[in-house]
Amino acid sequence: MDIQEKFWSSYKGLKFWVIAASFIIVVAGLKMASNLVTIILIALFLTSISLSPFLWLRKKKIPDIIALLLVIIGIFIILYLFGFLLTSSIGGFNEKLPFYEQKLLSSWDTLYTYLFSKGLIDRNFDIRNLINSLDLLSSSKTFVSTLPRIVGDPFLVFFIFIFMMLEVKSFGKKMKIMSQKSVTGLEKIIKNIRVYFGIKTITSLATGIIVYVALLIIGVDFALLWGLLAFMLNFIPSIGSIIAAIPAIILAFIQLGFFEGIITGVVYLIVNSLIGSIIEPPLMGRNLGLSPLIVFISLIFWGFILGPVGMLIAAPLTMILKIIFDNREQTKDLGMILGDERSIKEDL
C-alpha cells in the first residue's frame, strides 16, 4: 500500500511539472511564431464576425456561393474604408502634433504664472522638463502610427479569411458525419461565439459613431480618429473604453480648454456607461461576461506573446476559451472563474 501511495504521489508531482513545462513550451512557440499566429487569429476574428451575415443571407434562400461572395466583398469594402479613414486621420494628427505640444506649453506658462503668484508651487517646478523627458511628441506619433500596422500583412490576412469563409460552406456537411453529442456541443460553442462577436461588433460600432458625432459637435480635432479608436478598443471590456477616452480628453483640454475637456470626459463616461453597463449586459446574457481581473491579465499575457494586436484581441480570445470551458462538463469550473460577478450571482 505504501509503495502504491508513493507511486501515485510521484505521478501527480511529475504530472504537474509535465503540464507546466508543456505550457512554457507552447507559450515560447507562440511567441516565436507571433507574426503568423497574429495573422491567423485576425482572419479567424473576421470569419467569426462574418458568420452572422452569411447565415442571415442563407436564411433568405440566397445560394451559398453568392452569399459567401457578398459577405467577402462586403468585408473587403469595410476594411478598405476603415484602413483609409484610419491612416488619413493619423497622417493629419501627426502633422498637428507639434502645434498641440506648443499649445500645451503655452497653457502651462499661463497656469504656472498664476500658481506661482499664489505661492502654490515652487519656482524650480517646471512641467517642461517632464514633457521633454517623456518625449510626448514622439510617443504620441509612435502610438497612433502603430494602429494601422497591428494587422500585420493585410493581404495575407484577407487571403486566409477567404479560405476560412469557403470552409464554412462545407463545415455543415462535416458536422453531419460527426456524432450527435459532439455536434450538439460544437454547435452551442459556435453559436455563443457568433452571438458574442455579433453583439460586440454592433455595440462597438454604436460606441464609435456616438463618440464621433459628440466630439464633432464639441469641436475636438480628429473626431473620426477617436471614433475609430473607440470602436476598436471597445472590444476590450472594462479597460478598452478608458484607454480610448484618454487621448481625446487630453486633446480637448489642450485644444479647446478646461470646460470642453470636462464635457468630453462626461461624454465618454455617459456613452460607455450606457452601452457597456446598461445595453450590452442583457444582450450578452449571463454566460458572456468576463472578470475585469481576467481581462487585465489576458491583456498582459496576449500582449506579451503577440504584441499590440494581442492586447486588442485578448478579450475575444479569452472569451472564446470561456465559451469552450462553459460547454464542457470537465471545465465548467474554469469557465466560472473567467466569468464576471453577474454570472456567479445567477448561478447561486
C-alpha positions as CSV (number, residue, x, y, z in Angstrom):
1,M,0.0,0.0,0.0
2,D,2.8,2.3,0.9
3,I,4.5,1.6,-2.5
4,Q,1.3,2.4,-4.3
5,E,0.8,5.7,-2.5
6,K,4.3,6.7,-3.2
7,F,3.8,5.9,-6.9
8,W,0.7,8.0,-7.2
9,S,2.3,10.8,-5.2
10,S,5.3,10.8,-7.5
11,Y,2.9,10.5,-10.6
12,K,0.9,13.6,-9.5
13,G,4.1,15.6,-8.9
14,L,5.5,14.6,-12.2
15,K,2.2,15.3,-14.0
16,F,2.3,18.9,-12.6
17,W,5.8,19.5,-13.9
18,V,5.0,18.0,-17.3
19,I,2.0,20.3,-17.7
20,A,4.0,23.3,-16.5
21,A,6.8,22.5,-19.0
22,S,4.3,21.9,-21.8
23,F,2.7,25.3,-21.1
24,I,6.0,27.1,-21.2
25,I,7.0,25.4,-24.5
26,V,3.6,26.3,-26.0
27,V,3.9,30.0,-24.9
28,A,7.5,30.1,-26.2
29,G,6.4,28.6,-29.5
30,L,3.5,31.2,-29.8
31,K,6.0,34.0,-29.1
32,M,8.4,32.8,-31.7
33,A,5.6,32.4,-34.3
34,S,3.8,35.6,-33.2
35,N,3.6,37.2,-36.7
36,L,2.0,34.1,-38.2
37,V,-0.3,33.4,-35.2
38,T,-1.4,37.1,-35.3
39,I,-2.4,36.9,-39.0
40,I,-4.3,33.6,-38.5
41,L,-6.1,34.9,-35.4
42,I,-7.2,38.2,-37.1
43,A,-8.5,36.1,-40.1
44,L,-10.4,33.9,-37.6
45,F,-11.8,37.1,-35.9
46,L,-13.1,38.4,-39.3
47,T,-14.6,35.0,-40.0
48,S,-16.4,35.0,-36.7
49,I,-17.9,38.4,-37.4
50,S,-18.9,37.4,-40.9
51,L,-20.8,34.2,-39.9
52,S,-23.9,36.1,-38.8
53,P,-24.5,38.0,-42.1
54,F,-23.7,34.8,-44.1
55,L,-26.2,32.7,-42.1
56,W,-28.8,35.6,-42.5
57,L,-28.3,35.6,-46.3
58,R,-28.6,31.8,-46.3
59,K,-32.0,32.0,-44.4
60,K,-33.2,34.4,-47.2
61,K,-32.7,31.4,-49.6
62,I,-29.7,33.0,-51.3
63,P,-27.3,30.3,-52.7
64,D,-24.3,29.7,-50.5
65,I,-21.7,30.7,-53.1
66,I,-23.5,34.0,-53.7
67,A,-23.9,34.6,-50.0
68,L,-20.2,34.0,-49.5
69,L,-19.2,36.3,-52.3
70,L,-21.5,39.1,-50.9
71,V,-20.0,38.7,-47.4
72,I,-16.4,38.6,-48.6
73,I,-16.9,41.7,-50.9
74,G,-18.7,43.5,-48.1
75,I,-15.9,42.8,-45.6
76,F,-13.3,43.9,-48.1
77,I,-15.0,47.2,-48.7
78,I,-15.5,47.8,-45.0
79,L,-11.8,47.0,-44.2
80,Y,-10.6,49.2,-47.1
81,L,-12.7,52.2,-46.0
82,F,-11.7,51.6,-42.3
83,G,-8.0,51.5,-43.2
84,F,-8.2,54.5,-45.5
85,L,-10.0,56.6,-42.9
86,L,-7.7,55.5,-40.1
87,T,-4.4,56.2,-42.0
88,S,-5.6,59.5,-43.3
89,S,-6.7,60.6,-39.8
90,I,-3.4,59.5,-38.3
91,G,-1.5,61.4,-41.0
92,G,-3.3,64.6,-40.2
93,F,-2.9,64.1,-36.4
94,N,0.9,63.6,-36.8
95,E,1.2,66.8,-38.7
96,K,-0.6,68.8,-36.0
97,L,1.3,67.2,-33.0
98,P,4.0,70.0,-32.8
99,F,1.2,72.6,-32.7
100,Y,-0.5,70.8,-29.8
101,E,2.8,70.5,-27.9
102,Q,3.4,74.2,-28.2
103,K,-0.2,75.0,-27.1
104,L,0.3,72.7,-24.1
105,L,3.5,74.6,-23.1
106,S,1.8,77.9,-23.7
107,S,-1.1,76.9,-21.5
108,W,1.3,75.7,-18.8
109,D,3.1,79.1,-18.8
110,T,-0.2,80.9,-18.0
111,L,-1.1,78.4,-15.3
112,Y,2.4,78.4,-13.9
113,T,2.4,82.2,-13.6
114,Y,-1.0,82.1,-11.7
115,L,0.0,79.2,-9.4
116,F,3.4,80.8,-8.6
117,S,1.8,84.2,-7.8
118,K,-0.4,82.4,-5.3
119,G,2.5,80.6,-3.7
120,L,1.1,77.2,-4.7
121,I,4.2,75.9,-6.5
122,D,8.0,76.3,-6.2
123,R,9.9,78.4,-8.7
124,N,12.0,75.4,-9.8
125,F,9.0,73.3,-10.6
126,D,8.6,73.3,-14.4
127,I,6.4,70.8,-16.4
128,R,8.6,71.5,-19.5
129,N,11.3,69.2,-18.1
130,L,8.7,66.5,-17.5
131,I,7.3,66.9,-21.1
132,N,10.8,66.7,-22.6
133,S,11.7,63.7,-20.5
134,L,8.6,61.8,-21.5
135,D,9.0,63.0,-25.2
136,L,5.3,63.1,-25.6
137,L,5.6,64.2,-29.3
138,S,7.4,61.1,-30.5
139,S,5.5,58.8,-28.1
140,S,2.2,60.0,-29.5
141,K,3.4,59.6,-33.1
142,T,4.6,56.1,-32.3
143,F,1.3,55.1,-30.7
144,V,-1.0,56.4,-33.5
145,S,1.3,55.2,-36.2
146,T,1.2,51.6,-34.8
147,L,-2.5,51.4,-35.2
148,P,-2.7,50.6,-38.9
149,R,0.2,48.1,-38.7
150,I,-1.3,45.9,-35.9
151,V,-2.9,43.6,-38.5
152,G,0.5,42.6,-39.9
153,D,0.1,41.7,-43.6
154,P,-3.4,42.8,-44.6
155,F,-3.3,40.9,-47.9
156,L,-2.4,37.6,-46.2
157,V,-5.0,38.2,-43.5
158,F,-7.7,38.7,-46.2
159,F,-6.4,35.7,-48.2
160,I,-6.7,33.4,-45.2
161,F,-10.1,34.9,-44.3
162,I,-11.4,34.0,-47.8
163,F,-10.3,30.3,-47.4
164,M,-11.9,30.2,-43.9
165,M,-15.2,31.5,-45.3
166,L,-15.1,29.0,-48.1
167,E,-14.6,26.3,-45.5
168,V,-17.8,27.4,-43.7
169,K,-19.8,26.2,-46.7
170,S,-18.6,22.6,-46.3
171,F,-18.5,22.7,-42.5
172,G,-22.2,21.7,-42.2
173,K,-21.6,18.5,-44.2
174,K,-18.7,17.6,-41.9
175,M,-20.9,18.1,-38.8
176,K,-23.4,15.6,-40.2
177,I,-20.8,12.9,-40.2
178,M,-19.8,13.6,-36.5
179,S,-21.6,12.0,-33.5
180,Q,-24.7,13.8,-32.4
181,K,-23.2,14.6,-28.9
182,S,-20.2,16.2,-30.5
183,V,-22.3,18.1,-33.0
184,T,-24.6,19.5,-30.2
185,G,-21.7,20.7,-28.1
186,L,-19.9,22.2,-31.1
187,E,-23.0,23.9,-32.4
188,K,-23.5,25.5,-29.0
189,I,-19.9,26.7,-28.8
190,I,-20.1,28.2,-32.3
191,K,-23.4,29.8,-31.6
192,N,-22.2,31.5,-28.4
193,I,-19.0,32.7,-30.2
194,R,-21.1,34.1,-33.1
195,V,-23.5,35.8,-30.7
196,Y,-20.7,37.4,-28.7
197,F,-18.8,38.7,-31.7
198,G,-22.1,39.9,-33.3
199,I,-23.3,41.8,-30.3
200,K,-19.8,43.2,-29.5
201,T,-19.4,44.4,-33.1
202,I,-22.8,46.2,-33.0
203,T,-22.2,47.8,-29.6
204,S,-18.6,48.8,-30.6
205,L,-19.9,50.4,-33.8
206,A,-22.6,52.3,-31.9
207,T,-19.9,53.5,-29.4
208,G,-17.7,54.7,-32.2
209,I,-20.4,56.5,-34.0
210,I,-21.8,58.3,-30.9
211,V,-18.2,59.3,-29.8
212,Y,-17.5,60.6,-33.3
213,V,-20.7,62.7,-33.5
214,A,-20.3,64.0,-30.0
215,L,-16.7,65.1,-30.5
216,L,-17.6,66.7,-33.8
217,I,-20.3,68.8,-32.0
218,I,-17.9,69.7,-29.2
219,G,-15.2,70.7,-31.8
220,V,-12.4,68.3,-30.9
221,D,-10.0,67.8,-33.7
222,F,-9.8,64.4,-35.5
223,A,-13.2,63.3,-34.1
224,L,-13.1,60.5,-36.7
225,L,-9.8,59.1,-35.4
226,W,-11.2,59.0,-31.8
227,G,-14.4,57.4,-33.0
228,L,-12.4,54.7,-34.8
229,L,-10.3,54.2,-31.8
230,A,-13.4,53.9,-29.6
231,F,-14.8,51.2,-31.9
232,M,-11.5,49.2,-31.9
233,L,-10.8,49.4,-28.2
234,N,-14.4,48.7,-27.2
235,F,-13.7,45.0,-27.9
236,I,-11.6,45.1,-24.7
237,P,-14.2,45.0,-21.9
238,S,-13.9,47.5,-19.0
239,I,-10.3,48.7,-19.8
240,G,-10.6,49.4,-23.5
241,S,-13.1,52.3,-23.2
242,I,-10.9,54.0,-20.7
243,I,-7.8,53.7,-22.9
244,A,-9.8,55.1,-25.9
245,A,-11.0,58.1,-23.9
246,I,-7.7,59.3,-22.6
247,P,-6.1,60.8,-25.8
248,A,-9.3,62.5,-26.9
249,I,-9.9,64.1,-23.4
250,I,-6.3,65.3,-23.2
251,L,-6.6,66.8,-26.7
252,A,-9.9,68.5,-25.8
253,F,-8.2,70.2,-22.8
254,I,-5.2,71.3,-24.9
255,Q,-7.1,72.4,-28.0
256,L,-10.3,73.9,-26.6
257,G,-9.9,74.5,-22.9
258,F,-10.9,73.3,-19.4
259,F,-14.7,73.3,-19.9
260,E,-14.6,71.4,-23.2
261,G,-12.2,68.9,-21.7
262,I,-14.6,68.2,-18.9
263,I,-17.5,67.9,-21.3
264,T,-15.5,65.4,-23.4
265,G,-14.8,63.3,-20.4
266,V,-18.5,63.4,-19.4
267,V,-19.5,62.3,-23.0
268,Y,-17.2,59.2,-22.8
269,L,-18.5,58.4,-19.3
270,I,-22.1,58.5,-20.4
271,V,-21.6,56.6,-23.6
272,N,-19.5,53.8,-22.0
273,S,-21.9,53.6,-19.0
274,L,-24.9,53.4,-21.2
275,I,-23.6,50.9,-23.7
276,G,-21.2,48.9,-21.5
277,S,-23.3,48.7,-18.3
278,I,-26.9,49.0,-19.4
279,I,-27.4,47.9,-23.0
280,E,-24.7,45.3,-23.6
281,P,-25.1,43.0,-20.5
282,P,-28.7,42.0,-21.1
283,L,-27.9,41.3,-24.8
284,M,-24.8,39.2,-23.9
285,G,-26.6,37.1,-21.2
286,R,-25.0,35.8,-18.1
287,N,-22.5,33.5,-19.8
288,L,-20.8,36.1,-21.9
289,G,-19.2,38.3,-19.3
290,L,-15.5,38.4,-18.3
291,S,-14.0,39.3,-14.9
292,P,-12.1,42.7,-15.1
293,L,-9.1,41.0,-13.4
294,I,-9.1,38.3,-16.1
295,V,-9.4,40.9,-18.8
296,F,-6.3,42.8,-17.4
297,I,-4.3,39.6,-17.0
298,S,-5.2,38.5,-20.6
299,L,-4.1,41.9,-21.9
300,I,-0.7,41.4,-20.3
301,F,-0.4,37.7,-21.4
302,W,-1.5,38.1,-25.0
303,G,0.2,41.5,-25.3
304,F,3.5,39.8,-24.3
305,I,3.0,37.0,-26.8
306,L,1.5,38.8,-29.8
307,G,2.4,42.5,-29.2
308,P,-0.2,45.3,-29.8
309,V,-2.6,43.1,-31.7
310,G,-2.5,40.6,-28.8
311,M,-3.8,43.3,-26.5
312,L,-6.6,44.2,-29.0
313,I,-7.9,40.6,-29.4
314,A,-7.0,39.5,-25.8
315,A,-10.6,39.7,-24.6
316,P,-12.2,38.0,-27.6
317,L,-9.6,35.2,-27.3
318,T,-10.3,34.8,-23.6
319,M,-14.0,34.8,-24.3
320,I,-13.6,32.0,-26.8
321,L,-11.8,30.0,-24.1
322,K,-14.6,30.7,-21.6
323,I,-17.3,29.7,-24.0
324,I,-15.5,26.4,-24.7
325,F,-15.0,25.8,-20.9
326,D,-18.6,26.6,-20.2
327,N,-19.8,24.0,-22.7
328,R,-17.7,21.1,-21.3
329,E,-18.6,19.4,-18.0
330,Q,-15.0,18.8,-17.1
331,T,-14.1,22.5,-17.5
332,K,-17.2,24.4,-16.3
333,D,-15.5,25.5,-13.1
334,L,-12.7,27.2,-15.2
335,G,-15.4,29.0,-17.2
336,M,-17.0,30.2,-14.0
337,I,-13.6,31.6,-12.8
338,L,-13.2,33.5,-16.0
339,G,-16.7,35.0,-15.7
340,D,-17.8,38.2,-14.1
341,E,-19.8,38.7,-10.9
342,R,-23.1,38.7,-12.7
343,S,-22.7,35.1,-13.9
344,I,-21.9,34.0,-10.3
345,K,-25.0,35.6,-8.9
346,E,-27.2,33.9,-11.4
347,D,-25.6,30.5,-10.6
348,L,-26.3,30.8,-6.9
